[in-house]
Amino acid sequence: MLLMNVEQYQENSWKILCDFDGTISLQDTTDVLLENFADQGWEEIEQLWEQGEIGSKECMQRQIALLNVTKEKLEALVHQIEIDESFIDFVKAAKKLGIPLTIVSDGLDIVIRHILAKYNLRHVPVIANQLEQVSEHRWQLHFPNATKICKSQSGTCKCKVSQTQHKQYKTILIGDGRSDFCLSEEADYVYAKKSLLKHCQDNNIKHVPFSTFTELTKTLDQFVGLPQLDAKVHV
């Protein structure tokens, strides 16, 4: 276990790229929709992804095509999904410190925005796959942030976003899953939980484990040269 030297960051500028599903939200929003509204076959597609036979982009594209639900019913279910409410104070702290925060997700843009609106977080920028309604009950996905060289084969390549979003700043990654693996190897600072935590441990990637955003809010001052405590960085 190492203590990160705060002094080395005092002259640097930082940005935060934060995952949504399972990191901010308490449930994976896409899984919730599929479990409630998808035609048969989505679980078989999920298995192909879990076995590494297809990437997450292809997996989600095929699964979303199986959704069979009206916009009203979709939004009603999404409205029930909750977030880690300590994220609200984390957003306020980042803004106060002048650290740009963007939600970067391999999930569904309008779903994420709907949930954020419920918590008065409409102002938080979101980069995600674009969900489009193509008929009363049918939907499809678009991938404006995909790239053919994405190691994670994600619909939203987080490495690509990091290279283009506030590219002059160093990157703080906050995440929990596979779509974060690639960027965790390039980010300057990583907060990790769940499978991202295991990935960092298995690959000797420096990281800070966390459970809630309350823990993260307490450590933000270190990035603007006003340290209150040293974050324990694990390798």
C-alpha positions as CSV (number, residue, x, y, z in Angstrom):
1,M,0.0,0.0,0.0
2,L,1.4,3.4,-1.0
3,L,0.5,7.0,0.1
4,M,0.0,9.2,-2.9
5,N,2.2,12.3,-2.7
6,V,-0.3,15.2,-2.9
7,E,2.4,17.8,-3.6
8,Q,3.1,16.5,-7.1
9,Y,-0.5,17.5,-8.2
10,Q,-0.7,21.0,-6.9
11,E,0.3,22.7,-10.2
12,N,-1.8,20.4,-12.4
13,S,-5.3,20.7,-13.8
14,W,-7.7,17.8,-13.6
15,K,-10.9,16.5,-15.1
16,I,-13.2,13.8,-13.8
17,L,-14.7,11.1,-16.1
18,C,-17.3,9.1,-14.2
19,D,-19.1,6.0,-15.1
20,F,-22.9,5.8,-14.5
21,D,-24.3,2.3,-14.3
22,G,-23.4,0.7,-11.0
23,T,-21.1,3.6,-10.1
24,I,-23.6,6.5,-9.7
25,S,-26.8,4.4,-10.1
26,L,-27.5,1.6,-7.7
27,Q,-28.6,-0.7,-10.5
28,D,-27.5,-1.3,-14.1
29,T,-30.1,0.7,-16.0
30,T,-29.9,-1.4,-19.2
31,D,-30.2,-4.6,-17.3
32,V,-33.4,-3.3,-15.6
33,L,-34.9,-2.4,-18.9
34,L,-34.0,-5.7,-20.5
35,E,-35.3,-7.7,-17.6
36,N,-38.7,-6.0,-17.7
37,F,-39.3,-5.2,-21.4
38,A,-37.1,-7.3,-23.8
39,D,-38.3,-10.1,-26.0
40,Q,-36.7,-13.5,-25.5
41,G,-33.1,-13.9,-26.6
42,W,-31.4,-11.0,-24.7
43,E,-29.9,-13.3,-22.1
44,E,-28.3,-15.5,-24.8
45,I,-26.7,-12.4,-26.2
46,E,-25.5,-11.5,-22.8
47,Q,-23.8,-14.8,-22.5
48,L,-22.0,-14.3,-25.7
49,W,-20.6,-11.0,-24.3
50,E,-19.7,-12.6,-21.0
51,Q,-17.8,-15.4,-22.9
52,G,-15.9,-12.8,-24.9
53,E,-17.4,-13.8,-28.2
54,I,-18.8,-10.4,-28.9
55,G,-18.0,-6.9,-27.7
56,S,-20.3,-4.7,-25.6
57,K,-21.2,-2.5,-28.6
58,E,-22.6,-5.5,-30.5
59,C,-24.1,-6.9,-27.4
60,M,-26.0,-3.8,-26.6
61,Q,-27.0,-3.1,-30.1
62,R,-28.6,-6.5,-30.5
63,Q,-30.2,-6.4,-27.0
64,I,-31.8,-2.9,-27.4
65,A,-33.4,-4.1,-30.7
66,L,-35.3,-6.6,-28.5
67,L,-36.9,-3.9,-26.3
68,N,-40.6,-3.9,-26.7
69,V,-42.0,-1.0,-24.7
70,T,-43.6,2.4,-25.1
71,K,-41.7,5.6,-24.1
72,E,-44.2,6.2,-21.3
73,K,-43.6,2.7,-19.7
74,L,-39.9,2.9,-20.2
75,E,-39.7,6.3,-18.5
76,A,-42.0,5.2,-15.7
77,L,-39.6,2.3,-14.8
78,V,-36.5,4.4,-15.2
79,H,-37.9,7.0,-12.8
80,Q,-37.8,4.3,-10.1
81,I,-34.1,3.7,-10.4
82,E,-32.1,5.4,-7.6
83,I,-28.6,6.7,-7.4
84,D,-25.9,7.0,-4.7
85,E,-27.2,10.3,-3.4
86,S,-23.8,11.3,-2.0
87,F,-23.0,11.9,-5.7
88,I,-25.1,15.1,-5.4
89,D,-22.6,16.6,-2.9
90,F,-19.7,15.3,-5.0
91,V,-21.0,17.2,-8.0
92,K,-21.2,20.4,-5.9
93,A,-17.7,19.9,-4.5
94,A,-16.2,19.3,-8.0
95,K,-17.9,22.5,-9.3
96,K,-16.7,24.5,-6.3
97,L,-13.1,23.4,-6.9
98,G,-13.3,24.0,-10.6
99,I,-12.8,20.4,-11.6
100,P,-14.8,19.6,-14.8
101,L,-17.0,16.5,-14.3
102,T,-18.4,14.5,-17.2
103,I,-20.5,11.3,-17.0
104,V,-19.1,8.9,-19.6
105,S,-21.1,5.8,-19.9
106,D,-21.5,2.8,-22.2
107,G,-25.2,3.0,-21.3
108,L,-28.2,4.9,-22.7
109,D,-28.1,8.6,-22.9
110,I,-31.8,9.5,-22.4
111,V,-32.1,7.0,-19.6
112,I,-29.2,8.6,-17.7
113,R,-30.5,12.1,-18.3
114,H,-34.0,11.1,-17.1
115,I,-32.5,9.8,-13.8
116,L,-30.3,12.8,-13.4
117,A,-33.2,15.2,-13.9
118,K,-35.0,13.5,-11.0
119,Y,-32.2,14.6,-8.7
120,N,-31.8,18.1,-10.2
121,L,-28.6,17.1,-11.9
122,R,-29.6,18.1,-15.5
123,H,-26.5,20.3,-15.7
124,V,-24.0,17.4,-15.5
125,P,-22.7,16.6,-19.0
126,V,-23.4,13.1,-20.3
127,I,-21.6,11.2,-23.0
128,A,-23.2,7.9,-23.8
129,N,-24.8,5.7,-26.5
130,Q,-27.8,7.4,-28.1
131,L,-31.1,5.6,-27.6
132,E,-33.6,6.3,-30.4
133,Q,-37.3,5.3,-30.5
134,V,-38.1,4.0,-34.0
135,S,-41.7,3.0,-33.5
136,E,-44.2,2.9,-30.7
137,H,-42.6,-0.1,-29.1
138,R,-39.2,-0.4,-30.7
139,W,-35.8,1.2,-30.1
140,Q,-32.3,1.3,-31.5
141,L,-28.8,2.5,-30.5
142,H,-26.4,4.8,-32.1
143,F,-22.7,5.0,-31.2
144,P,-21.2,8.5,-31.9
145,N,-18.3,7.8,-29.5
146,A,-17.3,4.4,-30.7
147,T,-14.0,3.6,-32.4
148,K,-12.7,0.5,-34.2
149,I,-9.6,0.4,-32.1
150,C,-11.4,0.4,-28.7
151,K,-9.8,-2.4,-26.6
152,S,-13.1,-2.8,-24.7
153,Q,-15.1,-3.0,-27.9
154,S,-17.5,-0.6,-26.3
155,G,-20.2,1.6,-27.8
156,T,-18.7,4.5,-26.0
157,C,-14.9,4.3,-26.0
158,K,-13.8,6.1,-22.8
159,C,-10.2,6.4,-23.9
160,K,-11.4,8.3,-27.0
161,V,-13.5,10.6,-24.8
162,S,-10.6,11.2,-22.5
163,Q,-8.4,12.2,-25.4
164,T,-10.9,14.7,-26.7
165,Q,-12.8,16.0,-23.6
166,H,-10.8,18.7,-21.8
167,K,-7.7,17.1,-23.4
168,Q,-5.3,19.5,-21.7
169,Y,-6.2,18.1,-18.3
170,K,-5.1,15.0,-16.4
171,T,-7.8,12.3,-16.0
172,I,-9.5,11.1,-12.9
173,L,-11.4,8.0,-13.7
174,I,-14.3,6.8,-11.4
175,G,-15.7,3.4,-12.4
176,D,-16.9,-0.1,-11.6
177,G,-16.9,-2.3,-14.7
178,R,-15.5,-3.6,-18.0
179,S,-16.1,-0.4,-19.9
180,D,-13.6,1.3,-17.6
181,F,-10.8,-1.3,-17.9
182,C,-9.1,0.3,-20.9
183,L,-9.1,3.9,-19.5
184,S,-7.9,2.7,-16.1
185,E,-4.6,1.8,-17.7
186,E,-4.2,5.3,-19.1
187,A,-5.8,7.5,-16.5
188,D,-3.7,9.5,-14.1
189,Y,-5.8,8.7,-11.1
190,V,-8.3,5.9,-10.6
191,Y,-11.1,5.4,-8.1
192,A,-12.4,1.8,-8.4
193,K,-15.0,-0.6,-7.1
194,K,-16.5,-4.0,-8.1
195,S,-15.0,-5.6,-11.2
196,L,-12.8,-2.5,-12.0
197,L,-11.3,-2.9,-8.6
198,K,-10.4,-6.5,-9.3
199,H,-9.0,-5.5,-12.7
200,C,-6.7,-2.9,-11.1
201,Q,-5.6,-5.4,-8.5
202,D,-4.9,-8.1,-11.1
203,N,-3.0,-5.8,-13.4
204,N,-1.0,-3.7,-10.8
205,I,-2.8,-0.5,-11.7
206,K,-2.6,2.2,-9.0
207,H,-6.1,2.9,-7.7
208,V,-8.1,4.0,-4.7
209,P,-10.9,1.7,-3.7
210,F,-14.3,3.3,-2.8
211,S,-17.8,2.4,-1.9
212,T,-19.7,5.7,-2.0
213,F,-19.1,9.2,-3.3
214,T,-18.9,10.5,0.3
215,E,-15.4,9.0,0.4
216,L,-14.4,10.6,-2.9
217,T,-15.7,14.0,-1.9
218,K,-13.4,14.0,1.1
219,T,-10.3,13.6,-1.2
220,L,-11.1,16.1,-4.0
221,D,-9.1,19.0,-2.4
222,Q,-5.8,17.2,-3.1
223,F,-6.2,17.9,-6.8
224,V,-6.2,21.7,-6.4
225,G,-3.4,21.9,-3.9
226,L,-5.6,22.1,-0.8
227,P,-5.0,18.7,0.7
228,Q,-7.1,17.7,3.8
229,L,-5.9,14.1,3.8
230,D,-3.8,11.7,1.7
231,A,-5.7,9.1,-0.3
232,K,-4.5,5.6,0.2
233,V,-3.5,4.4,-3.2
234,H,-3.3,0.7,-3.7
235,V,-1.3,-1.3,-6.2
